[in-house]
Amino acid sequence: MCVFCQIVKGEIPADKVYEDKNYLAFKDIRPKAPVHILIIPKEHIEKLTDIDESNKHIMGDMTVIANKIAKELGIDKSGYRIVINNGPDAGQEVYHIHMHLLGGKRLIFAT
């Protein structure tokens, strides 16, 4: 079972910042910015390329959640970055789709 599914089931602790029936958001354990939150659907979906017509609402839902969290954490005005890694060349480490919300400082573009 994937680590994010274990977090959803409560088998692994996480510092949660948001939860509803379908989504969970928690602090990244290896933050790359002062604010680094992971937003996931509770349903296991491996990659961005697994999003299709039947589940495209997930991307919109996660974006709305990211905006809400950014506002709650006070980074909505200064700006923030949303990142989704898809596959090994993009740096995806956990194969359960997730959105990174990064902010709290000026972020430099890195390749």
N, C-alpha and C positions, 0 to 999 in steps of 0.2 A: 504494500500500500504506500502511496506517496506521502511525503512528509506534510504537505498541506492538507490532505484528507485526514491525516492523524490529528492535525491541529483542529480542523473542523469538528472532529469527533470528541475532542477534549482529551485525547491520549497524550498529546504533547502540549505543554503550556505555551502561551503566546501573550504578549502585551497588547491586548485588543483595544482599538480605538473606535471601532464601529462594528455592529452586527445587526443583521435582520434575518428574516426567514431564508433568504437566498444568497446573501453575501456576507463576507467577513473581511475586516481590515485590521492589520496589526503592524507593530513596529518591526522593521527589518533587524535581524540580529547582527548584521554586519553593515551598519549604515554608511552610505556614501555621501551624506549631507546631514546637516543638523535635524532636518525632518526627512525621514525615509520610511514611508509606509507602503505596505504591500496590500493590494486590494484583490480579492479572489472571489469567484463564484463558489458556492458550496458544492455545486455539481462538478464532478471531475471532468474537465476538458483539457486535453494535453497541450494543444498549441493554438496559436492564433489562426493557423490554416484549417483548424477544425470548426471555425465559426462559419456558419452558412445561413441561408434564409430562415431556417427553423429556430436559430438561437442568436440572431444578430442583435436582438435587444440587450444582450449581455454587455456588449461594448458601450452602449448608451447608458445603461444602468451603472456600470462601473465608473464612467465619466462623471455622472451626476454625484455619485458617492465621493469621488475624488474632489470635486468642487466643494462639497459640503465639509469634508474634512479639512481642506485647505482654509476655508473660512474659519472653522472652529480653532484651528491651530495658528491663525493670524498670518498666513502667508498668501492669502488671496490677493492682496493689493500689491505686494512686492513682486510676486510672480513665482511660478513653480514649473516643474517639468514633469511630464507623464511619459513613461517609457514602458514598452512591451517588447521583450526579447522573444524571438520566434526561431527556435532551432539552435543547433550547436554553433554555427558561425556567428550568430547574433549574441551568443553568450547565455542562452537559456540553460539554467542549471537544474531547475525543478520543472518537471514536465506536468504541470498543472497551470493553466493559463493564469497569469497574474499581471497586474499593473503596478508599476513603481510610481509613487508620488514623492518627488524630491523637491526640497526647497529649504528656506531658512538662511540662505547665503547666495551670493552671486555665483551661478553655475557656469563653468567654462565648458564649451563644447569639446568633447574628447572622442577620438576614434579608436 
